[in-house]
Amino acid sequence: MIYHVCKAADWQAAKATGPYTGSADDTRDGFIHFSAAEQLRESVARHRAGQDGLVLLVVDPEALGDALKWEPSRGGALFPHLYGALPATAVVATHDLPLGPDNRHLFPADIP
């Protein structure tokens, strides 16, 4: 599985009106940013620190086809990037991503 974190309101709007096209950062970069399991916590801490009202999308990479590319990013590690919209059918689970008392995000127990 791969993971994407976004505003819960943006995800709800996309589910109601069509595929999710990403955040302003995604639009700027030309692709939707994802993380592999081992990259997730650091990515959220780096790019979403202190942000409330987020949701974690668990996505089946096989459902994205050739639009998903693994490309070098931070430290040369390969990160999954989706060149196109995210269909709701590729999302296998969603989880709220609340802030804990230390202002860090609390991840569900079943997320590695």
C-alpha positions as CSV (number, residue, x, y, z in Angstrom):
1,M,0.0,0.0,0.0
2,I,0.9,3.6,-0.4
3,Y,-0.3,6.6,1.6
4,H,-1.5,10.2,1.0
5,V,-2.5,12.7,3.6
6,C,-4.9,15.5,2.7
7,K,-7.5,17.8,4.3
8,A,-10.5,15.8,5.2
9,A,-12.8,18.4,3.6
10,D,-10.9,18.1,0.3
11,W,-11.3,14.3,0.3
12,Q,-15.0,14.5,1.1
13,A,-15.5,17.1,-1.7
14,A,-13.7,14.9,-4.2
15,K,-15.7,11.9,-3.2
16,A,-18.9,13.9,-3.8
17,T,-17.9,15.5,-7.1
18,G,-15.3,13.3,-8.8
19,P,-11.8,12.1,-8.5
20,Y,-9.3,13.7,-6.1
21,T,-6.9,16.0,-7.9
22,G,-4.6,16.8,-5.1
23,S,-3.6,19.7,-2.9
24,A,-2.2,23.1,-4.0
25,D,1.3,21.6,-3.5
26,D,0.4,18.6,-5.7
27,T,-1.0,20.9,-8.4
28,R,2.2,23.1,-8.2
29,D,4.4,20.0,-8.5
30,G,2.4,18.4,-11.3
31,F,1.7,15.1,-9.4
32,I,0.0,13.9,-6.3
33,H,2.5,13.1,-3.6
34,F,2.4,9.7,-1.8
35,S,4.6,7.9,0.7
36,A,5.5,4.3,1.2
37,A,4.9,2.9,4.7
38,E,8.5,3.5,5.8
39,Q,8.4,7.2,4.6
40,L,5.0,8.1,5.9
41,R,5.7,9.4,9.4
42,E,8.6,11.5,8.4
43,S,6.7,13.0,5.5
44,V,3.8,13.9,7.6
45,A,6.1,15.4,10.3
46,R,7.9,17.4,7.7
47,H,5.1,18.6,5.5
48,R,2.0,18.5,7.7
49,A,3.3,19.4,11.1
50,G,0.6,20.8,13.4
51,Q,-2.1,20.7,10.8
52,D,-5.5,19.5,12.1
53,G,-8.4,18.1,10.1
54,L,-6.4,15.7,8.0
55,V,-7.2,12.3,6.7
56,L,-4.9,9.4,5.8
57,L,-5.7,7.6,2.5
58,V,-4.5,4.1,2.1
59,V,-4.2,3.4,-1.6
60,D,-3.7,0.2,-3.6
61,P,-0.8,1.2,-6.0
62,E,-1.9,-1.6,-8.5
63,A,-5.1,0.3,-9.1
64,L,-3.2,3.4,-10.4
65,G,-1.6,1.7,-13.4
66,D,1.1,3.5,-15.4
67,A,0.2,6.9,-13.9
68,L,2.1,6.0,-10.7
69,K,5.8,6.6,-10.9
70,W,8.5,5.9,-8.3
71,E,10.9,8.8,-8.5
72,P,13.9,10.0,-6.4
73,S,13.2,12.7,-3.9
74,R,14.4,13.4,-0.3
75,G,17.8,11.9,0.1
76,G,17.5,10.0,-3.2
77,A,14.8,7.7,-1.8
78,L,12.2,6.7,-4.3
79,F,8.7,8.1,-3.6
80,P,5.5,7.3,-5.3
81,H,4.0,10.1,-7.5
82,L,0.7,10.0,-9.2
83,Y,0.5,11.8,-12.5
84,G,-3.2,12.2,-12.8
85,A,-6.3,12.2,-10.5
86,L,-6.8,9.7,-7.7
87,P,-9.9,7.6,-8.3
88,A,-11.9,6.8,-5.1
89,T,-11.9,3.2,-6.1
90,A,-8.1,3.0,-5.5
91,V,-8.5,4.0,-1.9
92,V,-8.9,0.9,0.3
93,A,-9.2,2.7,3.6
94,T,-9.3,6.2,5.2
95,H,-8.3,7.2,8.7
96,D,-8.6,10.4,10.6
97,L,-5.2,11.8,11.5
98,P,-5.8,13.8,14.7
99,L,-3.2,15.7,16.6
100,G,-2.0,14.4,19.9
101,P,-1.3,16.4,23.1
102,D,2.2,17.0,21.8
103,N,0.9,18.4,18.6
104,R,2.1,15.4,16.6
105,H,-0.2,13.3,14.5
106,L,-1.6,10.1,15.9
107,F,-1.5,7.2,13.4
108,P,-3.8,4.3,13.5
109,A,-2.4,1.1,15.1
110,D,-2.7,-0.9,11.8
111,I,-0.5,1.5,9.8
112,P,3.1,0.4,9.8
